[in-house]
């Protein structure tokens, strides 16, 4: 046995000692459940006998034949697109403001970031009272103008808007902090050179700030899309997917079928597979095509 072989073997042992426990935990709590879910999507599973009968694509056919499926996908698309667009837009605006030398800038940054670390269920409880059309904050603000407060969580036309507002408010601070870090990483020499060349504020923003923030924007877009697909706690506490399925998104419909109604595990597994495939395809598309527009220099 050569010295090089023994050295390589020791390095592999060290690698296994550090990475092995993590790989094992991932295999037990992530990869096996994922594989098991794929198998259940093609079975008629009975929880009492712990047995599953192979039914092929029947679960997929039943899921897509469900009248509520189109509404669930529509809600998921509206929620995800709105949340990501608003978080990126308002996060950038807040970062541009809080990156200036303003009085009380640091306390404001802390206040803006604080909702990010709060539990979604606690945030939802507070906003339920804010949205209340009888004595909530919106009611108190609109009452002097004799404007009736919307029934945010009871009206199908307002419920989704209310959820989007709460989710954006909770996650805005995170995007702002990341954007501030990106702004501070852009060299000031670029702005000074642009001013010497006669570039106005809009030109500097368009040709320096936006390209300089492209890696940050790409990162926030990927993480925001993935997180919005998994938004559950706020929906669970505030609307339970209602009223009339107005806020029922894919992740909540999965929970609803699995734990609140008839425990149709075949359908639940189908939704898990679809959610995984959608998130995988969206992430792959971003990494494959959108990252080409990112400038890391």
Secondary structure, DSSP 8 states (H G I E B T S, - for coil): --HHHHHHHHHHHHHHHHHHHHHHHHIIIIIHHHHHHHHHTTEEEETTTTEEEE-TTHHHHHHHHSTTHHHHHHHHHHHHHHHHHHHHHHHHHHHHHHTS--TTHHHHHHHHHHGGGS-HHHHHHHHHHHH-TTTSHHHHHHHTTT-----TTT-HHHHHHHHHHHHHHHHHHHHHHHHHHHHHHS-HHHHHHHHHTT--HHHHIIIIIHHHTHHHHHHHHHHHHHHHHT--HHHHHHTTT-STTTT--HHHHHHIIIIISS--HHHHHHHHHHHHHHHHHHHHHHHHTGGGG----
